[in-house]
């Protein structure tokens, strides 16, 4: 499956979900990717969520892209990195 996947630089902190959310465009359709602070810290150690995300952005976007290609998207259009 050949999909055009683009990640705009528009990440933000969602306090209600305790997660960094970041948009993705897949063939022009908008989806939302997210990773919780707990998961960021378990992977990369202590730190502020946005700083951890920024430091590891490329790896996280690669992981999100793989999940999208595997069609691991919720009915609400969310891709959760675990």
DSSP file (Angstrom, degrees, kcal/mol; ACC not computed):
  #  RESIDUE AA STRUCTURE BP1 BP2  ACC     N-H-->O    O-->H-N    N-H-->O    O-->H-N    TCO  KAPPA ALPHA  PHI   PSI    X-CA   Y-CA   Z-CA
    1    1 A X              0   0    0      0, 0.0     2,-0.7     0, 0.0    68,-0.0   0.000 360.0 360.0 360.0 121.7    0.0    0.0    0.0
    2    2 A X        +     0   0    0      2,-0.0     2,-0.4     0, 0.0     0, 0.0  -0.861 360.0 171.7-100.0 111.2    1.6    3.3   -1.1
    3    3 A X        -     0   0    0     -2,-0.7     2,-0.7     2,-0.0    66,-0.0  -0.950  34.2-131.4-122.7 139.4    0.4    6.1    1.1
    4    4 A X        -     0   0    0     -2,-0.4    23,-2.9     2,-0.0     2,-0.5  -0.809  33.0-175.4 -85.6 115.5    1.6    9.7    1.3
    5    5 A X  E     +A   26   0A   0     -2,-0.7     2,-0.4    21,-0.2    21,-0.2  -0.963   5.4 176.8-120.6 123.7    2.2   10.4    5.0
    6    6 A X  E     -A   25   0A   0     19,-2.5    19,-3.0    -2,-0.5     2,-0.6  -0.980  18.2-155.3-130.1 139.5    3.1   13.8    6.3
    7    7 A X        -     0   0    0     -2,-0.4    17,-0.2    17,-0.2    54,-0.0  -0.906  14.5-153.7-114.1 101.6    3.7   15.1    9.8
    8    8 A X        -     0   0    0     -2,-0.6     2,-1.9    15,-0.2    15,-0.1  -0.366  30.4-107.9 -66.8 154.2    3.1   18.8   10.2
    9    9 A X  S    S+     0   0    0      1,-0.2    -1,-0.1    13,-0.1    13,-0.0  -0.564  83.5 114.0 -82.7  76.8    5.0   20.5   13.1
   10   10 A X        +     0   0    0     -2,-1.9    -1,-0.2    13,-0.2    13,-0.1  -0.089  33.7 152.7-138.5  35.1    1.9   21.0   15.2
   11   11 A X        +     0   0    0     11,-0.1     2,-0.3    -3,-0.1    11,-0.2  -0.316  17.2 177.1 -69.2 153.9    2.4   18.8   18.3
   12   12 A X  E     -B   21   0A   0      9,-2.4     9,-2.9     2,-0.0     2,-0.5  -0.977  31.9-105.3-152.9 163.4    0.7   19.9   21.5
   13   13 A X  E     -B   20   0A   0     -2,-0.3     2,-0.7     7,-0.2     7,-0.2  -0.805  22.7-158.9 -93.9 129.4    0.2   18.7   25.1
   14   14 A X  E  >> -B   19   0A   0      5,-2.9     5,-1.7    -2,-0.5     4,-1.1  -0.904   5.3-171.6-109.3 101.7   -3.2   17.4   26.0
   15   15 A X  T  45S+     0   0    0     -2,-0.7    -1,-0.2     1,-0.2     3,-0.1   0.847  82.1  58.3 -63.9 -35.8   -3.6   17.7   29.8
   16   16 A X  T  45S+     0   0    0      1,-0.2    -1,-0.2     2,-0.1    -2,-0.0   0.885 118.6  30.2 -63.0 -38.8   -6.8   15.7   29.9
   17   17 A X  T  45S-     0   0    0     -3,-0.3    -1,-0.2     2,-0.2    -2,-0.2   0.482 101.2-130.6 -98.2  -3.9   -5.2   12.6   28.3
   18   18 A X  T  <5 +     0   0    0     -4,-1.1    19,-2.6     1,-0.2    20,-0.4   0.940  69.0 118.1  52.0  50.1   -1.7   13.3   29.7
   19   19 A X  E   <S-BC  14  36A   0     -5,-1.7    -5,-2.9    17,-0.3     2,-0.5  -0.983  70.6-119.4-145.4 151.9   -0.3   12.8   26.2
   20   20 A X  E     -BC  13  35A   0     15,-2.7    15,-2.0    -2,-0.3     2,-0.4  -0.831  35.2-161.1 -87.0 129.0    1.5   14.6   23.5
   21   21 A X  E     +BC  12  34A   0     -9,-2.9    -9,-2.4    -2,-0.5     2,-0.3  -0.901  11.7 178.9-112.9 144.5   -0.7   14.7   20.4
   22   22 A X  E     - C   0  33A   0     11,-2.7    11,-2.8    -2,-0.4   -11,-0.1  -0.988  22.9-123.7-147.3 135.2    0.5   15.3   16.9
   23   23 A X  E     - C   0  32A   0     -2,-0.3     2,-0.3     9,-0.2     9,-0.2  -0.323  21.3-169.4 -78.4 158.3   -1.3   15.5   13.6
   24   24 A X  E     - C   0  31A   0      7,-2.0     7,-2.8   -17,-0.2     2,-0.5  -0.992  13.8-145.2-143.4 142.8   -0.6   13.4   10.5
   25   25 A X  E     -AC   6  30A   0    -19,-3.0   -19,-2.5    -2,-0.3     2,-0.6  -0.950  13.0-171.5-108.9 124.7   -2.0   13.7    7.0
   26   26 A X  E >  S-AC   5  29A   0      3,-2.9     3,-2.1    -2,-0.5   -21,-0.2  -0.941  79.3 -27.8-118.5 107.8   -2.5   10.4    5.1
   27   27 A X  T 3  S-     0   0    0    -23,-2.9    -1,-0.1    -2,-0.6   -22,-0.1   0.873 127.5 -49.8  51.0  39.6   -3.3   11.0    1.5
   28   28 A X  T 3  S+     0   0    0    -24,-0.3     2,-0.5     1,-0.3    -1,-0.3   0.293 114.2 119.1  86.7  -9.5   -4.8   14.3    2.6
   29   29 A X  E <   -C   26   0A   0     -3,-2.1    -3,-2.9     1,-0.0     2,-0.4  -0.776  62.1-128.3 -93.1 130.9   -6.9   12.9    5.4
   30   30 A X  E     +C   25   0A   0     -2,-0.5     2,-0.3    -5,-0.2    -5,-0.2  -0.622  32.0 169.4 -83.4 132.0   -6.2   14.1    8.8
   31   31 A X  E     -C   24   0A   0     -7,-2.8    -7,-2.0    -2,-0.4     2,-0.5  -0.832  27.6-125.4-126.6 168.9   -5.5   11.7   11.7
   32   32 A X  E     -Cd  23  78A   0     45,-2.6    47,-2.7    -2,-0.3     2,-0.3  -0.979  17.3-163.6-121.7 129.2   -4.3   12.3   15.2
   33   33 A X  E     -Cd  22  79A   0    -11,-2.8   -11,-2.7    -2,-0.5     2,-0.3  -0.799  14.2-179.6-104.5 152.1   -1.3   10.5   16.7
   34   34 A X  E     -Cd  21  80A   0     45,-2.3    47,-3.0    -2,-0.3     2,-0.3  -0.998  18.9-173.6-152.5 150.9   -0.6   10.4   20.5
   35   35 A X  E     -C   20   0A   0    -15,-2.0   -15,-2.7    -2,-0.3    47,-0.1  -0.977  28.7-123.5-143.8 133.9    1.8    9.1   23.1
   36   36 A X  E  >  -C   19   0A   0     45,-0.5     4,-2.4    -2,-0.3   -17,-0.3  -0.333  18.4-121.0 -76.2 157.0    1.3    9.3   26.8
   37   37 A X  H  > S+     0   0    0    -19,-2.6     4,-2.8     1,-0.2     5,-0.2   0.894 115.1  56.8 -60.2 -40.8    3.8   11.0   29.1
   38   38 A X  H  > S+     0   0    0    -20,-0.4     4,-2.1     1,-0.2    -1,-0.2   0.917 108.7  45.5 -57.4 -44.5    4.0    7.7   31.0
   39   39 A X  H  > S+     0   0    0      2,-0.2     4,-1.7     1,-0.2    -1,-0.2   0.905 111.5  52.3 -68.2 -41.3    5.1    5.9   27.8
   40   40 A X  H  X S+     0   0    0     -4,-2.4     4,-3.0     1,-0.2     5,-0.3   0.937 112.7  45.2 -58.1 -46.4    7.6    8.7   26.9
   41   41 A X  H  X S+     0   0    0     -4,-2.8     4,-2.1     1,-0.2    -1,-0.2   0.863 109.4  54.4 -68.1 -35.7    9.2    8.4   30.3
   42   42 A X  H  < S+     0   0    0     -4,-2.1    -1,-0.2    -5,-0.2    -2,-0.2   0.840 118.1  36.9 -67.3 -30.0    9.3    4.6   30.2
   43   43 A X  H  < S+     0   0    0     -4,-1.7    -2,-0.2    -5,-0.1    -1,-0.2   0.892 134.3  18.4 -83.6 -43.8   11.1    4.8   26.9
   44   44 A X  H  < S-     0   0    0     -4,-3.0    -3,-0.2     1,-0.3    -2,-0.2   0.415 102.0-116.1-118.3  -0.6   13.4    7.8   27.3
   45   45 A X     <  -     0   0    0     -4,-2.1    -1,-0.3    -5,-0.3    -2,-0.1  -0.354  59.4 -15.6  94.0-176.7   13.7    8.5   31.1
   46   46 A X  S    S+     0   0    0     -2,-0.1     2,-0.3    -4,-0.1    -4,-0.0  -0.223  81.8 103.2 -63.7 149.1   12.6   11.5   33.2
   47   47 A X  S    S-     0   0    0      4,-0.0     2,-0.2     5,-0.0    -6,-0.1  -0.852  71.0 -60.8 157.5 170.5   11.7   14.7   31.5
   48   48 A X     >  -     0   0    0     -2,-0.3     4,-2.6     1,-0.1     5,-0.2  -0.574  49.2-122.0 -78.9 141.4    9.0   17.1   30.4
   49   49 A X  H  > S+     0   0    0      1,-0.2     4,-2.7    -2,-0.2     5,-0.2   0.888 108.3  45.4 -54.6 -50.0    6.7   15.6   27.8
   50   50 A X  H  > S+     0   0    0      1,-0.2     4,-2.6     2,-0.2    -1,-0.2   0.872 113.3  50.6 -67.0 -35.5    7.2   18.1   25.0
   51   51 A X  H  > S+     0   0    0      2,-0.2     4,-2.3     1,-0.2    -1,-0.2   0.917 111.9  47.5 -66.7 -42.7   11.0   18.0   25.5
   52   52 A X  H  X S+     0   0    0     -4,-2.6     4,-1.4     2,-0.2    -2,-0.2   0.922 113.2  49.0 -62.9 -43.8   11.0   14.2   25.3
   53   53 A X  H >< S+     0   0    0     -4,-2.7     3,-0.5    -5,-0.2     4,-0.3   0.947 111.9  48.1 -60.4 -48.6    8.8   14.3   22.2
   54   54 A X  H >< S+     0   0    0     -4,-2.6     3,-0.9     1,-0.2     4,-0.3   0.894 110.0  52.1 -60.3 -41.7   11.0   16.8   20.5
   55   55 A X  H 3< S+     0   0    0     -4,-2.3    -1,-0.2     1,-0.2    -2,-0.2   0.779 123.1  29.5 -66.4 -26.2   14.2   15.0   21.2
   56   56 A X  T <X S+     0   0    0     -4,-1.4     4,-2.3    -3,-0.5     3,-0.3   0.104  81.5 124.3-121.5  20.5   12.8   11.7   19.8
   57   57 A X  H <> S+     0   0    0     -3,-0.9     4,-2.9    -4,-0.3     5,-0.2   0.874  71.8  51.8 -51.1 -48.3   10.4   13.1   17.2
   58   58 A X  H  > S+     0   0    0     -4,-0.3     4,-2.2     1,-0.2    -1,-0.2   0.909 111.6  46.2 -62.5 -42.9   11.9   11.2   14.2
   59   59 A X  H  > S+     0   0    0     -3,-0.3     4,-2.2     2,-0.2    -1,-0.2   0.907 114.0  49.0 -64.5 -41.1   11.7    7.8   15.9
   60   60 A X  H  X S+     0   0    0     -4,-2.3     4,-2.5     2,-0.2    -2,-0.2   0.892 111.1  49.2 -67.6 -39.6    8.1    8.5   17.1
   61   61 A X  H  X S+     0   0    0     -4,-2.9     4,-2.6    -5,-0.2    -1,-0.2   0.890 110.1  52.1 -66.1 -38.3    7.0    9.6   13.6
   62   62 A X  H  X S+     0   0    0     -4,-2.2     4,-2.1    -5,-0.2    -2,-0.2   0.916 111.0  47.6 -61.5 -42.6    8.6    6.5   12.1
   63   63 A X  H  X S+     0   0    0     -4,-2.2     4,-2.3     2,-0.2    -2,-0.2   0.922 111.9  49.1 -64.9 -44.2    6.7    4.4   14.6
   64   64 A X  H  X S+     0   0    0     -4,-2.5     4,-2.4     1,-0.2    -2,-0.2   0.909 109.4  53.1 -61.1 -42.1    3.4    6.2   13.9
   65   65 A X  H  X S+     0   0    0     -4,-2.6     4,-2.4     1,-0.2    -1,-0.2   0.908 108.5  49.9 -60.1 -42.0    4.0    5.8   10.1
   66   66 A X  H  X S+     0   0    0     -4,-2.1     4,-1.8     1,-0.2    -1,-0.2   0.919 110.0  50.2 -63.7 -42.7    4.4    2.0   10.6
   67   67 A X  H  <>S+     0   0    0     -4,-2.3     5,-3.1     1,-0.2    -2,-0.2   0.886 110.6  50.4 -62.6 -38.4    1.2    1.8   12.7
   68   68 A X  H ><5S+     0   0    0     -4,-2.4     3,-1.7     3,-0.2    -2,-0.2   0.925 108.8  50.7 -64.4 -44.6   -0.7    3.7   10.0
   69   69 A X  H 3<5S+     0   0    0     -4,-2.4    -1,-0.2     1,-0.3    -2,-0.2   0.828 110.4  50.0 -62.8 -30.9    0.7    1.4    7.3
   70   70 A X  T 3<5S-     0   0    0     -4,-1.8    -1,-0.3    -5,-0.2    -2,-0.2   0.367 117.1-118.8 -86.9   4.9   -0.5   -1.6    9.4
   71   71 A X  T < 5 +     0   0    0     -3,-1.7     2,-1.3     1,-0.2    -3,-0.2   0.828  59.1 154.7  61.4  36.4   -3.9    0.1    9.7
   72   72 A X      < +     0   0    0     -5,-3.1     2,-0.4    -6,-0.1     8,-0.3  -0.465  26.0 132.0 -89.4  61.0   -3.7    0.4   13.5
   73   73 A X        -     0   0    0     -2,-1.3     6,-0.2     6,-0.1   -42,-0.0  -0.950  54.7-125.7-118.1 132.1   -6.0    3.4   13.5
   74   74 A X    >   -     0   0    0      4,-3.0     3,-1.9    -2,-0.4    -3,-0.0  -0.206  30.8-103.6 -70.1 167.1   -9.0    3.7   15.9
   75   75 A X  T 3  S+     0   0    0      1,-0.3    -1,-0.1     2,-0.1    -2,-0.0   0.749 123.9  57.4 -61.2 -23.9  -12.5    4.3   14.7
   76   76 A X  T 3  S-     0   0    0      2,-0.1    -1,-0.3   -44,-0.0    -2,-0.1   0.427 123.7-104.0 -87.1   0.1  -12.0    7.9   15.9
   77   77 A X  S <  S+     0   0    0     -3,-1.9   -45,-2.6     1,-0.3     2,-0.4   0.779  74.8 138.7  83.9  28.0   -9.0    8.4   13.7
   78   78 A X  E     -d   32   0A   0    -47,-0.2    -4,-3.0     2,-0.0     2,-0.5  -0.848  39.7-159.6-108.4 143.2   -6.4    8.1   16.5
   79   79 A X  E     -d   33   0A   0    -47,-2.7   -45,-2.3    -2,-0.4     2,-0.6  -0.970  13.9-161.6-118.3 111.1   -3.0    6.3   16.3
   80   80 A X  E     -d   34   0A   0     -2,-0.5     2,-0.4    -8,-0.3   -45,-0.2  -0.840   9.0-144.6 -99.3 123.7   -1.7    5.6   19.9
   81   81 A X              0   0    0    -47,-3.0   -45,-0.5    -2,-0.6   -42,-0.1  -0.725 360.0 360.0 -83.5 131.4    1.9    4.8   20.2
   82   82 A X              0   0    0     -2,-0.4    -1,-0.1   -47,-0.1   -47,-0.1   0.408 360.0 360.0-114.6 360.0    2.5    2.2   22.9
